[in-house]
Amino acid sequence: MVHVTGIMGYLHMFHIEGLRHLDGWSGFGVRIHEARFSRVAEVGPPLQLAVECAGVRRVGERLFSRYRFRFHQDGELFYRSEQSAVWTKVDAQEGASLPRP
């Protein structure tokens, strides 16, 4: 579940905030404030995943974000958490960057 929440945070920053790896942005989870499993999810039935960004704060070249996650299966909540991440922009070494598509 931690990996799934990381991917969802990345999708938020990519699609909503417009941060791109090719531009030097990288993100890391820094804290799980709360995580609760209310039941075990089953292999097979699809999952419904939801993320809510509770806030983004910019400090210099860094963004700090807080997320609320809710995961359902068969209409029942099985996982919820609140987590924080930091997004940092670094300059790529000249010649080490990939060409833009």
Sequence and secondary structure as in RCSB ss.txt:
>XXXX:A:sequence
MVHVTGIMGYLHMFHIEGLRHLDGWSGFGVRIHEARFSRVAEVGPPLQLAVECAGVRRVGERLFSRYRFRFHQDG
ELFYRSEQSAVWTKVDAQEGASLPRP
>XXXX:A:secstr
 HHHHHHHHHHHHHHTS   GGGTEEEEEEEEEEEEESS   SSS EEEEEEEEEEEEETTEEEEEEEEEEEETT
EEEEEEEEEEEEEE    TT S    
